[in-house]
Amino acid sequence: MEYSIQLIQQSLFILLIYIAPLFLILLIAGILISILQAMFQIHEGSILYVSKLSIAILYFFVVGRDFYNNLMSLIINIFNGR
């Protein structure tokens, strides 16, 4: 029971470290792009989605290797039973 709680804590910690900053970045970018669209009276909804997707892809290019390494170490620990 204690081992499973420890694994859940590790996985939630990895999500918190890598996914929470992405959500904050996307939130700020969405607000800024919406303000710019309102200022210039652009009524195209796809601009917001394309920009958020581009930012998310760029984010994973920057932190992807570290995220992958931490996720793989968690998976290896799960299968090794440590």
C-alpha positions in Angstrom: 0.0 0.0 0.0 2.8 2.4 0.9 4.6 1.7 -2.4 1.5 2.5 -4.5 1.0 5.8 -2.6 4.7 6.6 -3.2 4.3 5.9 -7.0 1.2 8.1 -7.2 3.0 10.9 -5.4 5.9 10.7 -7.8 3.7 10.7 -10.9 1.7 13.7 -9.6 4.9 15.5 -8.8 6.1 15.0 -12.4 2.8 16.3 -13.7 3.0 19.3 -11.4 6.5 20.2 -12.4 6.0 19.9 -16.2 2.4 20.4 -17.0 1.4 23.2 -14.6 3.9 25.7 -16.2 2.6 24.7 -19.6 -1.0 25.5 -18.5 0.1 28.8 -17.1 2.0 29.8 -20.2 -1.0 28.8 -22.4 -3.3 30.8 -20.1 -1.2 33.9 -20.4 -0.8 33.5 -24.1 -4.5 33.0 -24.6 -5.3 36.2 -22.7 -2.7 38.2 -24.6 -3.8 37.0 -28.0 -7.5 37.6 -27.1 -6.6 41.1 -26.1 -4.7 41.7 -29.4 -7.6 40.3 -31.4 -10.0 42.6 -29.6 -7.7 45.6 -30.2 -7.3 44.9 -33.9 -10.9 43.6 -34.3 -9.8 40.3 -35.7 -12.6 37.8 -35.5 -10.7 34.6 -36.5 -10.9 31.9 -33.8 -8.2 29.7 -35.4 -5.5 32.2 -34.5 -5.8 31.4 -30.8 -5.8 27.6 -31.3 -2.8 27.6 -33.7 -0.8 29.9 -31.4 -1.5 27.8 -28.4 -0.6 24.6 -30.2 2.7 26.2 -31.4 3.5 27.3 -27.9 2.8 23.8 -26.5 5.0 22.2 -29.2 7.8 24.7 -28.5 7.5 24.0 -24.8 7.9 20.3 -25.2 10.9 20.9 -27.5 12.5 22.9 -24.6 11.7 20.6 -21.7 10.9 17.4 -23.5 14.2 15.6 -22.8 14.0 16.2 -19.1 10.4 15.3 -19.0 11.1 12.1 -20.9 14.0 11.2 -18.6 12.0 11.7 -15.4 9.0 9.8 -16.9 11.2 6.9 -17.9 12.9 6.7 -14.5 9.4 6.5 -12.9 8.4 3.7 -15.3 11.6 1.8 -14.7 11.0 2.1 -10.9 7.5 0.8 -11.3 8.7 -2.3 -13.2 11.6 -2.9 -10.9 9.5 -2.6 -7.8 11.6 0.0 -6.1 
